[in-house]
Amino acid sequence: MDWGLTADQQMIRAMVREFAAAEIEPNAGAWDKNKEFPVETFKQLGELGLFGMVVPEEWGGAGLDGVAYCLALEELARADASTCVAISVTNSVYCAPVNKYGTDAQKERWLRPCARGEWLGAFALSEPEAGSDAAGLTTRAERRGDEYVLTGSKVWITNGAVCGAMLVFAVTDPRSEKRRISAFIVPRDHPGVAIIHQEDKMGLRSSCTNQVGFEQCVLSSDHLLAEEGDGLKIALDSLDGGRAGIAAQAVGIGQGAYEAARDYLQEREAFGGPIGRFEGLRHQLARMAIEIHAGRLLYLQAATLRDRGARNTRQAAIAKLQASEASNRIAYQAVQMHGGYGYVTDYAVERFYRDARVTTIYEGTSEIQRLIIARSVLAAAQEGAA
């Protein structure tokens, strides 16, 4: 079924699926085991145009719509979620905000090289004491004449050690309640930027997740994205755009786990035949298929709304919440269906199980998604909307 996709959207999905099957899936287990960031594979992904999927062609990107972008992420995650998250962050929370809010000069300097596949992007919002509370940042960008001096620390930065530049959020006006935070484009090799630590994670082990420090990091005013005080707006808008992508990633992980379980039920024999003949296991497989189907429809709806220029905050939160929690249930059940074999690294379901877990945490926890959805529902009720 083509889900009503255009010819271009189907072509992108097929292209990414073919590449992932040939170049990513056979190596994903080894990359995970060795915590290896596959540099050469990312060079190929850049050449395919996957770093700048959402960037207009005039700035070196592929000019894809949000639906095509999400379909590509699902195919990547179906093979390897670690590869997917590096691509997702680059597109949705680095390239997209720089494209939307940047000047032409900023786009030429910090968007075009990324979109052309020369380097990855990163998004530096979370801090040791400020995760879900994005307004509680303490990293400072003190203005001194025409420059800013950036000081502080960021954590959970995907691509931190391998990016070309990152979008960094810092306090510029500590006295303001609504406009205290600003956004800055900061090259990874800029003086005063240091990669402090690389996390040793439960899942997504071949992706780089870093703590990044800024010590007397002097930035000229042309590093400021949009206006002073626009940082929180940019961050929240970027996360809105990214959540449909995380939903697609979760669906991809679930799809990979589901396919592994489906094939195992037909191959594994016990009590005189394949275990897929048992009704209980068939019912579980059906539930997995239903949850994948629902998650895909939800992320397609959220992406379509954004493509139309419509507000999709509630739909993106619903898609992210449902798909991420379903992915965890599907991966859990896939391991269970494999029995003891699901617990060893010889089978991919063990990796899917670990990779699925973080999808309920990053780019807004499940708890935050419920708050967003509830707030939207109550606001709509007050306005008399359905």
N, C-alpha and C positions, 0 to 999 in steps of 0.2 A: 504494500500500500504506500502511496506517495504523499499522504497527508495534505494533499492540495498544494504541493511544492511546485515552484517554477522550475523550468529546465535548468536554469543556472544554479539554483539551490541543490537540485539533485546531482548536478555535475560536481559541485564542490564536495558534497557528501561522499560521492563515489571516489573522487580523487584522494580525499583524506583517508577513507577506508582502505583503499588499495595500498597507499604508502604505509599506513599503520600496520597492516597485516604483513607487509614484506620487511619493513625496516625497524619497527618498534616492538611489536608483540613477541617475536622470537628472542629479543634481548632484554625484555623488561624484567624478568626474574633475576638475571645476573646483575643488572644495574641496581636493582633493589638490594640484593644481597651484599654487594660491594659498596653501596652508597655512592655510586658513580654517576656524576653528571655527564651525560653523553654529548660532548661538545660537537663531534662531527655530525651527529644526527640533527642537532639544533641548527647547524650550518645549512643542512639540507632543508629543514623546515623553513628557515629564513628565505632560502632561494625559492621555495614554493609560494612565498607571499603570506605565510601564516603569522608573521609578527605584526603585520599591519592590515589585518583583515577588515577592520572597521574604519580604516583611514581612507579618505578620498584619494582617487588616483592622482590628483594634482599634487599631493604631498607624498607620493611614492607608494601609496597603499593599494590594496585590492579593491576598495570601494564596495565591499559586500554589505548586505543588510544584516540586521540582527539575527534573523532566522537562519541564514546561511552560516553565520558565525557560530551559533549555538549547535547546529548540526555538526560542524567541524569539531567542536569541543567534545560532543558525545562520542564521535568516532575515535578521537585521541584517547579519551578516558576508557573506552571499551578495551583498548590495548594496554594503556599505561597511564594511570592517573597522575603520576609524577610529571610526565611530559606535558600532560594537559594543563596542569596548574601553572606551569611556567608560561605557557602560551596565553592562558586566560588572563593572568595578571598583566602581562605585557599589553594585551589588547584593551581590556575593559577598564582597568584602573590606572593605566599610564597613558597609552595612546589616546584613548577616548577623551579624557579631560584636557590633555594638551591640545588636541584638535579642536575641542569645543571652546576652550577659554583662552588659548594662547594667541599671541600676536603672530603676524606672518614671519617676523624675524625669529621668534621662538620656535615656530614650526619648522622653519628651514634648518635651524641649528639642532633641535632636540627631538623633532618628530620624524622628519624625513629619513635620517639614518636608521632609526629603529624600524620604521615601516618598510624600508628596503631590505631588512633582514640583517643589518650589520651588527646590531646588539639588542638585547632584551631590556625591558623596562621593569621598574619596581615601584611599590606603593608603600610609603613609610608613614603610617598613622599610629598604630598601637605603641604603647609604652609600657614599661614594667608595672606602672600603677594606673594605667588607663587603657582598657581594652574596649569593652562595650560602651563605656562612657567616653565617647569621642570628644566631648566638650571639656573633659578634665585633663587635657594635655598640660605638660609642664615644660617641654622643650621650648626654648626661647629663641626668637629671632629679633635681636635688639637693633633698632635702626641707628646708624651713625652716619649722618649726612646722606650720601647717595648709596650707602652700603648697608647690609645687614650682617650681623654677627650671630651665627647659628650655634647654639650650645644645647646639648642634651643627648638622649639615647632613645632609640627605637628598637622594638622587638618584633619577632614573627615576620620578618621581611623576606618574602619569597623573592628569589633572584638577587638578593642583596649582594652576594659576593660575585655574581656573574653578569650583572646588568651593566649597561652603559650609562644610565642615568636613572634617578628615582624621583618620585614626587613626594616631597617632605612637608609635613604639616607642623606648624610651630606657632606659639603665642607671640603676637606682635603688640597687642594692647591688653595687658592683664587687667585693666580697670573696666573694660567693656564686658558685658554679658553675652551679647549676640554677635559681636564682630571682633572677638579677641584673637581669632585664629586666621592665619594666612597660609597659602600654599606656595612652595618654592620648587623649582626644577634644579636638582643638584646632581652633577656628574659623579659617578662612583670614585673617580680618581682625583676629585677636587681636593685641594689642600684642606686639611682639617676633618676629612671623612675617614673613618677607620672601621673595618670589619672586626668587631670585637669577638664574636663567637658564632659557631655554626651549630645548630641544634641537632641532636641525635634523636630522631623522631620514631614514633611507633609505626607510622606509615608514610607514604610519599617519600621514601628514603633516598631516592636518587635526585630529588629536587633540593635546591639550596634554600635553607631557611636560616636567616642570620639576625644577630643583634648588631645594630649599626650605631656607632657613636659619632658625635659632632663636637669638636673641641676647637673653639675660636675659628670656626669655619666662616670665612668672609665671602659674602656673595654680593655682587653688584646688583643694582635694582632690576636689571633685565632678567634676573632669575625668578622674580616674583610673578606668579601666574595670576592673571586677572588683577583685582585690586586688593589692597590691604583689607583684611576682615572678611574676605570671600572664602576663606579656607574651609569652614564647616559646610557651607553650601556646596562647594566643589566635592568635598569628601562624601557627603550624603548622596549627592547626585550620581557620583561615580559608583558607589556601592549599590544604588538602585539599579544601575545599568549592568553591574556585574552579577547580580543575584540570579538572573535568568541563565547566565553562563554557568554558575555553580550548580544550578538545578540540572542543566544539561550534562555537566560533568558527573553528577550523582547518578543520573539515568544511565550514562555510559558505564560506570562502575557496576551498577545493578545489572545492566545488559550482559556484561562480561561474565559476572558471577552466575547469572541465570543460564547462559549458554553452556558454561562449564558443567553446571548441575544437570541440565537437560541431556547433554551428551553422556554424562556419567551414568544416568539412570538407564540409558539404553545399552551401555557397555558392561556395566558391573553385573555379575551374575551371583545369585544366592538362592538357596532353596529350589534349585532346579530351573532357573531361568533369570532373565534380566529383572532387576529390582524395579524398573519402571512400570511393571505390570501391577504393582501394589497400589490400591486405590488411595491410601493416605498420602503417598508420595506424589501421586498425580494431582491430588487436590492442592498440595503445597506448591507444585510447579505452576498450576493455574493461577494461584494467588500472586505468585511472583510475576507472571506475565501481565496480570491486570495492573499491578502497581507500576510496572515499567510503562505500560500504555498510558496510564493516567498521568504520570510524571512528564512524559514526553508532550502530551497535549497541553499540560499546564505551562511548560517552558515555552512552547511554541506560541501560546496565547500571549504570554508576557512579552516575548520578543516582538511579536507582531504589533502590539500596542505601541511599543517604543519606536518601532519603525514608522508608524503613522504619526509620530509626534505627540501621542496621547500619554497622559500620566499613567504609569504602570506600577506604582509603589506597592499597592495591595497585591496585584497579580504576581509580581516578582517575588514578594515575600511568601505568598501561598505556594508558588512553584518551588521555591528554595526549601521551604519547610517540608512539604510533602515528599519531594524527590529525595532529599537528604535522609530523612528518617526511613523512607521506604528502601533506600539503598542499603542502609544498615540492616534492616530486616531481611532483605534478599540475600545479602552476603552471609549473614548468620545462618540462614536456612541452607544455603549452598554448602557451607562447611559441614553442617549437620548431615546433609544428604550423602556427603562423601565419607562419613564416619571417621575413623582414625586417619584415613588418607587426607582428609581435609585439614588436618592439624599439622601437616608437614609441608616443607617448602617445595617438595616435588610437584605439588599441584597449585595452580594459580589462585584457587579460591582463598587460600590462606592470605595471599597478598591483597586480593580484593577486599577481604574482611578488614584488614588493617587500614587500607586506604580509604574505605568508606567512612570510617569513624570521624574524620576531621570535617567532613562536609556539613555536619550539624553544628560546627563551631566557627569556622572562618567565614569572613564577609557577613558577619551577623549570626550569632548563635540562634538555636531554635527558640530560646526564650525571648530573644529580641524580635524574632519574626512574629511570634504570637502577640507581642505588644504592638507591633506595627499593624498587624491585621486587625486587632481589637480596636485600636485607635481609629483606623479607617472605617470600620463597620459602624462604630458609634457616631462618628462625624457624619457619615452618610444618613444614619437614622435621624439625626437632628435636622438634617436638611430635607428630610422627607423622601430620600432616595431609597431604592431597593437595595 
